[in-house]
Amino acid sequence: MGNLNFSNLMKFYFSLFIFLFVYISIDNHNHFIYSKKIEVIHKNDKTNEQLVDKDGTGLTATYQLLKILNDKPHDELQLACEAMQNSLFSPLKCVNHTLRAERESSGQLRVGQRLRKTINTKRSGPVGVLGGALKPIILVPGIAGSGLEAKLNKTKVPAFYCTKNQDWFRIWLSLPELLVQKCWFDNLAVDFDATTGKFSNTPGVEIREIDFGGILGVGYLDYKFSFPIGITNVYGEMVEFFEDLGYEVGKNIRGAPFDWRLSIQELEKRGWFDKFKSLVESTYEMNKQQKVVLVAHSMGGLLSLYFLDKIATDQWKAKYIDSFIPIAVPWSGSPKALRTVLSGDNFGIGVINKDYLKKFAQESGGVIQLIPDPIIWSKDKVFITAKNTNYTLGQTTNLFNDLGLKDTTLIYNSISSVTSEMKPGVNTHCIYGYGIKTEIYYDYNDGFDEQPKIYETDLGDGTVPLESLQFCNQWKNDPEHVGIIQVKEFDLLQHRDIIADSEVFEYIFQYIINR
């Protein structure tokens, strides 16, 4: 019991610290670090005092500290933002609240509200497209974009302060968990058995998706005082946009979170695609048998493609699927996944122990599945230089073997190229951004215990190179896909920002209603 209290106390104090450290907003003239809780409270000084007294959270002192932090040079905040964006795993991102604050103070409508008003003024009688005819949408997030919860019944823990027994709690992402990383990564770990080829959790740990069919597992990854924490936004702003257009969460806009630690094949074995199929069917029925639009980001696009090609029949797709909208999908992988496996990652904020994340990634089928695909890229493509030796993509297994990563080699060989020759077989609108500096090559000549020298290209979205993003263009040449594949590029839109961009929201909505 004492261990539990000590661990929870550490998490509580860290939850206040993390507000200060990572809630970053930047624009050309103003930069702020604050939590959404504080943003809401600050609207009324009296309310602020009442809530501080009621909750006992010390938010007054926190707010004073924030005022000091807000005076930090813009360049320092910009570097922190870039570091977050450069992380494959980081669920944290810089957010700009200045425009929102200006809009709210001036009484301006949000983009979804404006669009709804515009459409309704052009239509007579019932609200038309914004009434009962709204096409239902299912949102599939990318890697690290699904909320996960855990239940503990452990007999052994890695440190005295780790909790052994706990009922279901949010484990991804809970910002206070960053304080007890040894416990956290032990609970999140995926163990691969080379003899059986099976993946398992740490003994005594159960993990499942949060709110399958709802939004709590795909909107934001963490909440504090019932408020979503803005830096953990995934589809939260997109959901808000569609709600402003009349959509209802749980009815015609729903989420399909998944255990992103696992490979696509492992998810199939554990029944995720059966759940997903049932979700599509139930969504179709509860919306007067309207076909469903699948919106998928990053790794979620690979899952959706696998489902459409391998699981769903042509007859089933014709009945239930309106269209497929993959966004910023690494169709042939991302070099960042390879870097994460080789040398770890720290979420870009210096809080995470890179070695913990490296060990996690080396047995995570979800991460390994995103390593660049030798079937799509040239096998002679060099991504890694180490000790003056060039490792081509075709030599990835040699690289892992040279580093003694036997399990990683086995996992990689069993799951690579799983989606490389698949096609959706439905109306598809492929969306991605480009024109952002993107990692493409790594120099490890100082050793794998150090972070590599990183080389970049301007052709990508900051996470995925253009060669991988634009692979969906090839489907246009397939005889069975003539006329049903469209591609839209957005200049200077980053990998994660693209699902929080109002122009993209409007574009998706116009595509949906005009089909």
C-alpha positions in Angstrom: 0.0 0.0 0.0 2.9 2.3 0.8 4.4 1.7 -2.6 1.1 2.6 -4.3 0.8 5.9 -2.4 4.4 6.9 -3.0 4.1 6.2 -6.7 0.8 8.1 -7.0 2.2 11.0 -5.1 5.1 11.2 -7.5 2.7 11.1 -10.4 0.5 13.9 -8.9 3.4 16.3 -8.5 4.7 15.4 -11.9 1.4 16.2 -13.5 1.8 19.8 -12.4 5.4 19.8 -13.6 4.5 18.4 -17.0 2.0 21.2 -17.6 4.9 23.7 -17.3 7.3 21.7 -19.3 5.5 20.6 -22.4 2.4 22.6 -23.0 3.9 24.9 -25.6 2.2 27.3 -28.0 4.0 29.5 -30.4 3.1 32.1 -33.1 5.1 34.9 -34.7 4.7 37.3 -31.8 3.6 35.4 -28.8 4.6 32.1 -27.1 2.9 30.5 -24.2 3.3 27.4 -22.0 0.1 26.5 -20.2 -2.4 23.8 -19.7 -5.9 23.8 -21.0 -7.1 23.7 -17.4 -5.3 26.9 -16.7 -6.5 28.4 -20.0 -10.1 27.7 -18.9 -9.6 29.0 -15.4 -7.9 32.2 -16.4 -11.0 33.5 -18.0 -12.3 34.6 -14.6 -10.1 35.5 -11.6 -12.8 34.6 -9.1 -13.4 31.3 -10.7 -9.7 30.7 -10.6 -9.6 31.3 -6.9 -12.6 29.1 -6.2 -11.2 26.2 -8.3 -7.8 26.4 -6.7 -9.3 26.2 -3.2 -11.7 23.4 -4.2 -9.2 21.2 -6.0 -6.2 22.0 -3.8 -3.9 21.8 -6.9 -1.9 24.9 -6.3 -2.8 26.3 -9.7 -2.2 29.9 -8.6 1.5 29.2 -8.1 1.5 27.2 -11.3 0.1 30.2 -13.2 2.7 32.5 -11.7 5.5 30.2 -12.9 3.9 30.0 -16.3 4.1 33.8 -16.6 7.9 33.5 -16.0 8.3 30.7 -18.5 6.3 32.7 -21.1 9.2 35.2 -21.1 11.6 32.7 -22.5 13.1 33.5 -25.9 11.1 32.3 -28.9 14.1 30.4 -30.2 14.3 28.1 -27.2 10.6 27.2 -27.5 11.0 26.7 -31.3 13.8 24.2 -30.7 11.6 22.3 -28.3 8.8 22.2 -30.8 11.1 20.9 -33.5 12.4 18.2 -31.3 8.9 17.0 -30.5 8.1 16.9 -34.2 11.2 14.9 -34.9 10.2 12.1 -32.6 8.5 9.1 -34.2 6.8 8.3 -30.9 6.1 11.5 -29.2 2.4 12.0 -28.5 3.1 15.6 -27.6 3.0 18.5 -30.0 3.2 22.3 -29.9 -0.1 24.0 -30.2 -1.1 27.5 -31.1 -3.8 28.9 -28.9 -3.3 32.5 -29.9 -5.6 32.4 -32.9 -8.2 30.5 -31.0 -8.2 33.0 -28.2 -8.5 35.9 -30.6 -11.3 34.2 -32.4 -13.2 33.4 -29.2 -12.7 36.9 -27.8 -14.1 38.5 -31.0 -17.0 36.1 -31.2 -15.8 34.5 -34.5 -17.2 31.1 -35.4 -15.0 28.1 -35.7 -14.4 26.8 -39.2 -16.9 24.1 -38.9 -19.6 26.5 -37.6 -18.9 28.9 -40.5 -19.1 26.1 -43.0 -22.4 24.8 -41.5 -23.9 28.3 -41.7 -22.7 28.7 -45.3 -24.2 25.4 -46.4 -27.5 26.0 -44.6 -28.0 29.5 -46.1 -27.6 28.0 -49.5 -30.3 25.3 -48.9 -34.0 25.7 -48.5 -36.2 23.6 -46.2 -34.5 21.0 -44.0 -30.8 21.3 -43.2 -30.1 18.8 -46.0 -26.5 17.5 -45.9 -26.3 18.7 -42.2 -29.3 16.7 -41.2 -30.0 13.0 -41.2 -27.9 12.4 -44.4 -24.5 12.9 -42.8 -22.2 10.1 -43.9 -20.8 8.3 -40.9 -17.1 8.5 -40.3 -14.7 6.1 -38.5 -11.4 7.5 -37.4 -8.3 5.2 -37.3 -5.2 6.8 -35.6 -1.5 6.3 -36.3 1.2 4.7 -34.2 1.1 6.0 -30.6 -2.2 7.7 -31.5 -4.5 5.3 -29.6 -5.3 5.6 -25.9 -4.5 2.4 -24.0 -5.4 1.3 -20.5 -3.8 -1.3 -18.3 -4.8 -3.6 -15.4 -2.1 -4.8 -13.1 -1.9 -8.0 -11.1 1.9 -8.4 -10.8 4.0 -10.5 -8.5 7.3 -8.8 -9.5 8.1 -5.2 -10.3 11.4 -3.5 -11.5 11.5 -1.0 -8.6 10.2 -0.7 -5.0 8.0 2.2 -5.9 6.2 0.5 -8.8 2.6 -0.5 -8.3 1.8 -4.3 -8.4 -2.0 -4.2 -8.3 -4.2 -1.7 -9.9 -7.6 -1.7 -11.7 -7.9 -0.3 -15.2 -6.1 3.0 -15.7 -4.9 5.0 -18.6 -1.4 4.0 -19.4 -1.0 5.6 -22.8 -0.8 8.4 -22.4 -0.7 9.5 -18.8 1.8 12.3 -18.4 2.5 11.6 -14.7 3.7 8.1 -15.8 6.7 9.8 -17.3 8.1 10.2 -13.8 8.1 6.5 -13.1 9.5 5.3 -16.4 11.0 2.1 -15.1 7.5 1.1 -14.0 5.8 2.5 -17.1 8.0 0.8 -19.7 7.8 -2.5 -17.7 4.0 -2.3 -17.9 4.0 -1.2 -21.6 6.6 -3.8 -22.8 5.9 -6.4 -25.5 7.9 -9.6 -25.1 8.6 -11.7 -28.1 9.2 -15.5 -27.7 11.6 -16.6 -30.5 10.6 -20.2 -30.0 6.9 -19.8 -30.4 6.9 -16.6 -32.4 4.3 -15.2 -30.0 4.0 -11.7 -28.5 2.9 -11.2 -24.9 2.6 -8.5 -22.2 4.7 -8.4 -19.1 3.4 -11.1 -16.7 0.5 -9.7 -14.7 -0.3 -6.9 -17.1 -3.5 -6.6 -19.3 -3.7 -3.9 -21.9 -6.6 -2.9 -24.1 -7.8 0.1 -26.2 -9.8 2.9 -24.6 -13.3 3.5 -25.7 -13.5 1.5 -28.9 -16.3 3.0 -31.0 -16.2 6.2 -29.1 -13.7 9.1 -29.2 -11.9 9.1 -25.9 -9.2 6.8 -27.3 -8.5 8.8 -30.4 -9.4 12.4 -29.6 -6.8 13.2 -27.0 -4.4 10.8 -25.3 -4.6 12.3 -21.8 -7.0 14.3 -19.7 -6.6 16.3 -16.5 -9.5 17.4 -14.3 -11.8 16.0 -17.1 -10.2 18.5 -19.6 -8.4 17.1 -22.6 -4.7 18.1 -22.6 -4.2 20.0 -25.8 -0.6 18.8 -26.5 -1.9 15.2 -26.6 -4.4 16.0 -29.4 -4.8 13.3 -32.1 -8.2 13.7 -33.8 -9.6 16.0 -31.1 -9.8 19.1 -33.3 -11.1 17.1 -36.3 -13.9 15.7 -34.1 -14.7 19.3 -33.0 -14.9 20.4 -36.6 -17.4 17.6 -37.5 -19.4 18.1 -34.4 -19.9 21.8 -35.4 -21.3 20.4 -38.7 -23.9 18.3 -36.8 -22.1 15.1 -36.3 -22.6 13.1 -33.0 -19.9 11.3 -31.2 -20.6 7.6 -30.9 -23.2 7.7 -33.7 -21.8 9.1 -37.0 -18.3 9.9 -35.9 -16.6 7.1 -34.1 -13.1 5.9 -33.3 -11.2 2.7 -33.8 -8.2 2.7 -31.5 -5.8 -0.2 -31.6 -2.8 -1.6 -29.6 -0.1 0.1 -31.7 2.6 -1.9 -29.9 1.7 -4.9 -32.0 2.2 -5.8 -35.7 -0.7 -5.9 -38.1 -0.6 -9.7 -38.1 -0.6 -9.9 -34.3 -3.6 -7.6 -34.2 -5.4 -9.9 -36.6 -4.6 -12.9 -34.4 -6.1 -11.0 -31.4 -9.3 -10.3 -33.1 -9.0 -6.5 -33.7 -10.1 -6.8 -37.4 -13.2 -8.7 -36.3 -14.1 -5.8 -33.9 -13.4 -3.3 -36.6 -15.6 -5.1 -39.1 -18.4 -5.2 -36.5 -17.9 -1.5 -35.8 -18.3 -0.6 -39.5 -21.5 -2.8 -39.7 -23.0 -1.3 -36.5 -22.2 2.2 -37.7 -23.9 1.5 -41.0 -27.0 0.2 -39.3 -27.4 3.0 -36.7 -27.1 5.6 -39.5 -30.0 4.3 -41.6 -27.8 2.0 -43.7 -25.5 4.8 -44.9 -22.1 3.6 -46.1 -19.1 4.4 -43.9 -16.2 6.7 -44.6 -12.9 5.4 -43.2 -10.4 8.2 -42.3 -7.0 6.8 -41.3 -3.8 8.6 -40.3 -0.3 7.2 -40.6 0.0 3.6 -39.4 -3.8 3.5 -39.2 -3.8 3.7 -43.0 -1.7 0.5 -43.2 -4.2 -1.3 -40.9 -7.1 0.0 -42.9 -5.5 -1.1 -46.2 -4.8 -4.6 -44.8 -8.5 -4.8 -43.7 -9.8 -3.7 -47.1 -7.5 -6.0 -49.0 -7.3 -9.2 -46.8 -10.3 -9.2 -44.6 -13.2 -7.6 -46.3 -14.7 -9.1 -49.5 -15.6 -7.1 -52.5 -19.3 -7.7 -51.8 -18.9 -6.5 -48.2 -17.0 -3.4 -49.2 -19.6 -2.5 -51.8 -22.3 -2.6 -49.2 -20.6 -0.9 -46.2 -17.8 1.3 -47.4 -18.4 4.7 -49.0 -14.7 5.7 -49.3 -11.3 5.5 -47.7 -9.3 8.6 -46.8 -5.7 7.7 -45.8 -3.8 10.7 -44.5 0.1 10.9 -44.3 0.5 7.1 -44.5 4.0 5.7 -44.6 3.1 3.2 -47.3 6.7 2.0 -47.5 7.8 2.9 -44.0 9.7 5.7 -42.3 13.5 5.9 -41.6 12.6 7.3 -38.2 11.3 3.8 -37.2 14.8 2.4 -38.0 16.5 5.1 -35.9 14.1 4.5 -33.0 15.0 0.8 -33.0 18.8 1.5 -33.2 19.2 4.3 -30.8 15.9 5.1 -29.1 13.9 8.3 -28.8 13.1 10.8 -26.0 9.8 12.3 -27.3 11.8 15.4 -28.1 11.5 16.8 -24.6 14.5 15.3 -22.8 12.2 13.6 -20.3 12.2 10.1 -21.7 15.1 7.7 -21.2 16.1 6.8 -24.7 17.4 3.4 -23.7 14.0 2.4 -22.3 12.3 3.3 -25.5 15.0 1.6 -27.6 14.5 -1.6 -25.8 10.7 -1.3 -26.1 11.0 -0.6 -29.9 13.3 -3.6 -30.5 10.4 -6.0 -29.7 7.5 -3.9 -30.8 6.0 -5.3 -33.9 4.2 -2.0 -34.5 7.4 0.0 -34.6 9.4 -2.6 -36.6 6.6 -2.8 -39.2 7.3 0.9 -40.0 10.9 0.3 -41.0 11.3 1.2 -44.7 10.1 -1.6 -47.0 12.7 -3.2 -49.4 10.0 -4.2 -51.9 9.0 -0.5 -52.5 12.3 1.2 -51.9 15.4 0.1 -53.7 17.3 -2.6 -51.9 20.4 -0.7 -52.6 19.2 2.4 -50.8 21.6 3.3 -48.0 19.9 4.5 -44.8 22.7 3.7 -42.2 26.4 4.2 -42.1 28.3 2.7 -39.1 32.0 2.2 -38.5 32.5 3.3 -42.1 30.2 0.5 -43.4 27.2 1.3 -45.5 24.1 -0.7 -44.7 21.6 -0.8 -47.6 17.9 -1.5 -47.0 18.5 -5.0 -48.3 21.0 -5.5 -45.5 18.7 -4.5 -42.7 18.8 -8.0 -41.2 22.6 -8.0 -41.4 22.6 -4.7 -39.4 20.4 -6.2 -36.7 22.5 -9.3 -36.6 25.7 -7.3 -36.3 24.1 -5.6 -33.3 23.0 -8.8 -31.7 19.3 -8.0 -32.1 18.2 -11.6 -32.8 14.6 -11.1 -31.8 14.3 -7.9 -33.8 15.6 -9.8 -36.8 13.0 -12.5 -36.4 10.2 -10.0 -36.0 11.4 -7.9 -39.0 11.6 -11.0 -41.3 8.1 -12.1 -40.3 6.2 -8.9 -40.7 8.0 -6.7 -43.3 6.3 -6.0 -46.6 2.9 -7.0 -45.3 1.0 -4.2 -47.2 3.4 -3.5 -50.1 1.3 -5.2 -52.8 -2.1 -4.5 -51.4 -4.8 -2.3 -52.8 -7.9 -0.8 -51.2 -10.6 -1.8 -53.8 -12.8 1.2 -52.8 -13.0 4.9 -53.6 -9.9 6.3 -52.1 -8.7 9.9 -51.6 -5.0 9.8 -50.5 -3.9 12.9 -48.7 -0.4 14.0 -47.5 1.8 17.0 -46.9 5.3 17.7 -48.2 8.0 20.3 -48.3 9.2 19.7 -44.7 12.7 18.6 -43.8 12.5 14.9 -43.2 15.1 12.4 -41.9 16.4 10.1 -44.7 19.9 8.9 -43.6 21.9 8.3 -40.4 25.6 8.3 -39.6 26.4 6.1 -36.6 30.2 6.2 -37.0 30.4 7.4 -33.4 28.7 4.2 -32.3 25.2 3.1 -31.6 25.3 4.3 -28.0 25.2 7.8 -29.3 22.6 9.6 -31.3 23.5 9.6 -35.0 24.3 12.4 -37.3 21.0 13.0 -39.1 20.7 13.9 -42.8 17.5 15.3 -44.2 15.6 15.8 -47.4 13.2 18.6 -48.1 10.9 16.1 -49.7 8.6 14.8 -47.0 6.3 15.7 -44.2 8.8 15.8 -41.4 8.3 12.1 -40.5 7.7 10.2 -43.8 9.7 10.8 -47.0 7.8 11.7 -50.1 8.8 8.4 -51.8 6.7 6.6 -49.1 3.8 9.1 -48.9 3.1 9.1 -52.6 3.1 5.3 -53.2 -0.7 5.5 -53.3 -0.3 7.2 -56.7 0.6 3.8 -58.2 -2.9 2.5 -57.5 -4.1 4.7 -60.3 -2.5 2.5 -62.8 -4.2 -0.6 -61.6 -7.0 -1.7 -64.0 -9.4 -2.3 -61.1 -8.8 1.1 -59.6 -9.2 3.3 -62.7 -11.2 6.4 -61.7 -11.5 5.6 -58.0 -8.1 6.9 -56.7 -7.5 10.5 -56.1 -4.4 12.1 -54.5 -4.2 15.5 -52.8 -0.9 17.1 -51.7 -0.7 19.9 -49.1 2.4 22.0 -49.3 4.3 22.5 -46.0 2.0 20.5 -43.8 3.7 18.3 -41.2 2.9 14.7 -40.5 0.9 15.3 -37.4 -0.3 18.8 -38.1 -2.2 17.6 -41.1 -4.9 16.1 -39.0 -5.3 19.3 -37.0 -5.5 21.7 -40.0 -8.7 23.5 -40.8 -8.0 23.6 -44.6 -7.7 19.8 -44.5 -10.9 19.4 -42.5 -12.8 21.5 -45.1 -11.3 19.6 -47.9 -12.2 16.2 -46.4 -15.8 17.4 -45.7 -16.3 18.7 -49.3 -15.0 15.5 -50.7 -17.4 13.5 -48.5 -20.5 15.5 -49.4 -19.7 15.8 -53.1 -19.1 12.1 -53.7 
